[in-house]
Amino acid sequence: MLFNKIKRRSTIKLLVINYGSFFGGAEKSIIDILDSLSKKYDVEIVWLIENKNMEKKIKKRRYNYFRIDIGNIEKTLFGFLKIFYFSIKTFFKIIKIKPDIIITNTNRSHLIGSIASAMSFKKCFWILHDYYFNRIAKNILKPLAKKIICVSENLKDYYSNNKNNSKYVIIPNGLDMNIIKKKYREIKDKQKEHVKEKFIIGFATARFDKWKGLTYLIDSFNKFIKEYKVNNAELVIAGEPQKYDYKNFKEMKKNIKMKNLERHVKFVGWVKDIYDFFYRSDIVVLTSKSKNGGPESFGRTIIESWSVKTPVISTRCGGPESIIESGKNGFLVDEDDIDEMAGVLYKLYSDKSLRNKLGENGYSKIMEKYCLDKITKKYKEILSK
């Protein structure tokens, strides 16, 4: 098997293709996984990337990489020619890098990387993170993929007509709990003397698309504080809007103003230490929707919150249904059900012992299922075969 041959030949070389216009959960996860893989095994990793924020992360870790600006790919003849052009460009990079295996991590990476890997006769592994990889493209390119890794059971069931299809495998996202345990202790020590006067509801996002459910979140929060007469609650929103979703961001701020919620809703922009942000929150919410670009394929926010023992409320929207056991380690609510979300917010607001119980149970589930060590081992086994 591949990893067992390391002692008898040169280091195994992986080429990771991550073409994409923004840096979000999919990008965080692949960096974490491959960092761990390279530390535990004799593996060399080279990256083909597009996003500048991802470039900073890769550069900081001193990986070899090439950055290629692709831009928008429209569903036109010009868009098709653009895919072909960048497939050729990627092919020449593959010839230069000479990887043993290629891993693609975004939809445009699957499109371009699969064509380029087939041209260069290299094995290609997809990591699927959403439900909107074009069905036609998927059916045409599927034979070119050696394995298709899905980050949740829900996602695998969506793409695989046969649940026993051996080409599909489920490997969820994971967290390096050794690092987070240390960080958690530091955060707790730092916050020891801090007395909170407000009840904080945290929401973090890499983008402000409609499918993130921000209108639903604001409406639910509005009902929660006004119907249940809660005066000390604050909704804290972390994240910077991208150029393409700035219109949604402006509409959300307008909605907040119309409902007279300015003093209850706070925007903190891009957060450097997401674990500190989640620890400061009493509850974290995930309000993704199935339409307009959703549903949620995994929900990294959930396990990040659990890692610092903060409870989570999420909509029943794709991946979170596979992660959260409602009432045991969090709560699941129906999409667009404002009454249900407001009611669950109040339930957790008024019951600190329940919040603690959910946070502890969430933490236990990470240790059981989402530790990065376990996830890395699964990748090693898949790549070895």
HUPE-V860646 format. One record per residue. RES is the residue in one letter. SS is DSSP state (@ for helix, = for strand, . for the rest). OMEGA is omega in whole degrees, -180 to 180 (* if undefined). NEAR is the number of other ideal C-beta (glycine too) atoms within 12 Angstrom. Layout:
# HUPE-V860646
res | ss | omega | near
RES | SS | OMEGA | NEAR
RES | SS | OMEGA | NEAR
This chain:
# HUPE-V860646
res | ss | omega | near
M | . | -168 | 14
L | . | -176 | 25
F | @ | 179 | 27
N | @ | -179 | 16
K | @ | -173 | 15
I | @ | -176 | 21
K | @ | -176 | 11
R | @ | -179 | 12
R | . | -176 | 13
S | . | 180 | 14
T | . | 176 | 21
I | = | -177 | 30
K | = | 176 | 29
L | = | 171 | 40
L | = | 180 | 42
V | = | 180 | 47
I | = | 179 | 50
N | = | 175 | 49
Y | . | 180 | 40
G | . | -172 | 40
S | . | -179 | 28
F | . | -179 | 30
F | . | -177 | 30
G | . | -176 | 38
G | @ | 180 | 39
A | @ | -180 | 40
E | @ | 176 | 36
K | @ | -174 | 33
S | @ | -178 | 40
I | @ | 177 | 45
I | @ | 180 | 37
D | @ | -176 | 34
I | @ | -176 | 44
L | @ | 170 | 39
D | @ | -179 | 31
S | @ | -180 | 31
L | @ | -178 | 36
S | @ | 178 | 28
K | @ | -174 | 20
K | @ | -175 | 21
Y | . | -178 | 28
D | . | -174 | 23
V | = | 173 | 33
E | = | -178 | 25
I | = | 174 | 39
V | = | -175 | 31
W | = | 164 | 41
L | = | -173 | 46
I | = | 179 | 41
E | . | -172 | 34
N | . | -177 | 34
K | @ | 177 | 18
N | @ | 177 | 25
M | @ | 178 | 35
E | @ | 180 | 25
K | @ | 180 | 17
K | @ | -179 | 24
I | @ | -179 | 30
K | @ | -180 | 17
K | @ | -179 | 13
R | . | 176 | 20
R | . | 172 | 13
Y | . | 168 | 30
N | = | -179 | 23
Y | = | 172 | 30
F | = | 178 | 25
R | = | -178 | 24
I | . | 178 | 30
D | . | -178 | 18
I | . | -180 | 31
G | . | -178 | 19
N | . | 174 | 18
I | . | -177 | 29
E | . | 179 | 13
K | . | -180 | 14
T | . | 176 | 11
L | @ | 178 | 11
F | @ | 178 | 14
G | @ | 178 | 21
F | @ | 179 | 20
L | @ | 179 | 14
K | @ | 177 | 25
I | @ | -179 | 35
F | @ | -180 | 20
Y | @ | -178 | 21
F | @ | 173 | 30
S | @ | 177 | 36
I | @ | 180 | 20
K | @ | 178 | 27
T | @ | 178 | 42
F | @ | -180 | 28
F | @ | 175 | 19
K | @ | 179 | 34
I | @ | 178 | 37
I | @ | -179 | 18
K | @ | -175 | 18
I | @ | -180 | 29
K | . | -180 | 21
P | . | 173 | 37
D | . | -179 | 33
I | = | 176 | 39
I | = | 176 | 45
I | = | 178 | 43
T | = | -168 | 48
N | . | 177 | 45
T | . | -177 | 39
N | @ | 180 | 34
R | @ | 175 | 39
S | @ | 178 | 47
H | @ | -180 | 43
L | @ | -174 | 38
I | @ | -177 | 44
G | @ | -180 | 46
S | @ | 179 | 38
I | @ | -178 | 33
A | @ | 180 | 40
S | @ | 177 | 38
A | @ | 178 | 25
M | @ | -177 | 23
S | . | 178 | 28
F | . | 178 | 17
K | . | 177 | 32
K | = | -177 | 28
C | = | 176 | 42
F | = | 175 | 39
W | = | 166 | 47
I | = | -178 | 47
L | = | -178 | 42
H | . | 180 | 40
D | . | -173 | 38
Y | . | -171 | 32
Y | . | 170 | 27
F | . | -172 | 32
N | . | -175 | 22
R | @ | -180 | 15
I | @ | 179 | 12
A | @ | -179 | 25
K | @ | -178 | 28
N | @ | 179 | 14
I | @ | -173 | 18
L | @ | -176 | 31
K | @ | 179 | 27
P | @ | -179 | 15
L | @ | -179 | 32
A | . | 177 | 38
K | . | 176 | 30
K | = | 176 | 32
I | = | -177 | 35
I | = | 178 | 39
C | = | -174 | 36
V | . | 176 | 43
S | . | 177 | 40
E | @ | -179 | 25
N | @ | -179 | 32
L | @ | 178 | 38
K | @ | 180 | 32
D | @ | -180 | 23
Y | @ | -175 | 30
Y | @ | -174 | 35
S | . | 177 | 22
N | . | 179 | 15
N | . | -175 | 11
K | . | 180 | 17
N | . | 180 | 11
N | . | -173 | 18
S | . | 179 | 14
K | . | -179 | 26
Y | = | 177 | 32
V | = | -180 | 32
I | = | 170 | 31
I | . | -177 | 39
P | . | 171 | 41
N | . | -179 | 47
G | . | 179 | 39
L | = | 176 | 43
D | . | -174 | 32
M | @ | 176 | 31
N | @ | 178 | 18
I | @ | -175 | 21
I | @ | 177 | 33
K | @ | 179 | 21
K | @ | 180 | 15
K | @ | 180 | 24
Y | @ | 178 | 30
R | @ | 179 | 17
E | @ | 180 | 18
I | @ | -180 | 26
K | @ | 179 | 19
D | @ | -178 | 13
K | @ | -176 | 16
Q | @ | -172 | 18
K | . | -176 | 11
E | . | -175 | 8
H | . | 177 | 15
V | . | -178 | 7
K | . | 177 | 17
E | . | -176 | 11
K | . | 175 | 23
F | = | -171 | 30
I | = | 172 | 34
I | = | -175 | 46
G | = | 175 | 40
F | = | -179 | 43
A | = | 180 | 43
T | . | 176 | 42
A | . | 180 | 30
R | . | -176 | 31
F | . | 176 | 37
D | . | 179 | 32
K | @ | -176 | 26
W | @ | 175 | 31
K | @ | 171 | 43
G | . | -175 | 42
L | @ | 177 | 38
T | @ | 177 | 30
Y | @ | 179 | 37
L | @ | -179 | 43
I | @ | 180 | 38
D | @ | 179 | 29
S | @ | 179 | 39
F | @ | 179 | 45
N | @ | 180 | 30
K | @ | -179 | 27
F | @ | -175 | 38
I | @ | -176 | 30
K | @ | -179 | 21
E | @ | -179 | 18
Y | . | 176 | 24
K | . | 179 | 13
V | . | -175 | 25
N | . | -174 | 15
N | . | 180 | 17
A | = | 178 | 37
E | = | 175 | 31
L | = | -178 | 40
V | = | -175 | 31
I | = | 179 | 37
A | = | 178 | 33
G | . | 178 | 32
E | . | 177 | 23
P | . | 174 | 27
Q | . | -179 | 24
K | @ | -174 | 14
Y | @ | 180 | 17
D | @ | -180 | 26
Y | @ | 178 | 16
K | @ | 178 | 16
N | @ | 180 | 28
F | @ | 180 | 28
K | @ | 179 | 15
E | @ | 179 | 19
M | @ | 180 | 36
K | @ | 177 | 24
K | @ | 178 | 17
N | @ | 178 | 23
I | @ | -180 | 27
K | @ | 180 | 17
M | @ | -178 | 15
K | . | -180 | 24
N | . | -177 | 14
L | . | -174 | 29
E | . | -177 | 18
R | . | -179 | 16
H | . | -177 | 27
V | = | -175 | 28
K | = | 176 | 25
F | = | -177 | 25
V | = | 178 | 25
G | = | -179 | 16
W | . | -177 | 22
V | . | -179 | 26
K | . | -179 | 10
D | . | -175 | 21
I | @ | -179 | 35
Y | @ | 175 | 38
D | @ | 179 | 27
F | @ | -179 | 31
F | @ | 179 | 42
Y | @ | 179 | 34
R | @ | -179 | 32
S | . | 174 | 42
D | . | 177 | 38
I | = | 170 | 44
V | = | -179 | 49
V | = | 177 | 48
L | = | -170 | 50
T | . | -177 | 50
S | . | -178 | 44
K | . | -178 | 31
S | . | -176 | 30
K | . | 175 | 20
N | . | 177 | 22
G | . | 179 | 25
G | . | 2 | 32
P | . | 179 | 34
E | = | -178 | 44
S | . | -180 | 44
F | . | -177 | 45
G | . | -178 | 49
R | @ | 177 | 41
T | @ | -177 | 48
I | @ | -176 | 48
I | @ | 176 | 51
E | @ | 178 | 44
S | @ | 179 | 47
W | @ | -177 | 43
S | . | 175 | 40
V | . | 172 | 38
K | . | 175 | 36
T | . | -178 | 42
P | = | -175 | 43
V | = | 168 | 49
I | = | 180 | 52
S | = | 170 | 47
T | = | 174 | 42
R | . | -170 | 33
C | . | 177 | 39
G | = | -173 | 40
G | . | -179 | 42
P | @ | 177 | 46
E | @ | 179 | 32
S | @ | -173 | 33
I | @ | -174 | 41
I | . | 170 | 39
E | . | -170 | 23
S | = | -179 | 24
G | . | -179 | 18
K | . | -180 | 20
N | . | -180 | 37
G | = | 175 | 42
F | = | 172 | 38
L | = | 178 | 35
V | = | 180 | 37
D | . | 177 | 25
E | . | 176 | 32
D | . | 178 | 23
D | . | -176 | 24
I | @ | -180 | 27
D | @ | -178 | 19
E | @ | 180 | 25
M | @ | 179 | 37
A | @ | 180 | 31
G | @ | 179 | 22
V | @ | 175 | 39
L | @ | -180 | 41
Y | @ | 179 | 29
K | @ | -179 | 25
L | @ | 177 | 38
Y | @ | -174 | 30
S | . | -176 | 20
D | . | -178 | 19
K | @ | -179 | 17
S | @ | 177 | 13
L | @ | 177 | 25
R | @ | -180 | 33
N | @ | -179 | 19
K | @ | 180 | 21
L | @ | 179 | 38
G | @ | 179 | 34
E | @ | 180 | 22
N | @ | 176 | 27
G | @ | 178 | 41
Y | @ | 179 | 34
S | @ | -179 | 22
K | @ | 175 | 30
I | @ | -178 | 38
M | @ | -179 | 25
E | @ | -167 | 19
K | @ | -170 | 30
Y | @ | 174 | 40
C | = | -177 | 31
L | @ | 178 | 36
D | @ | -179 | 25
K | @ | 180 | 25
I | @ | 179 | 36
T | @ | 180 | 32
K | @ | 178 | 21
K | @ | 178 | 29
Y | @ | 179 | 41
K | @ | -179 | 31
E | @ | 179 | 21
I | @ | -178 | 31
L | @ | -179 | 38
S | @ | -176 | 21
K | . | * | 18
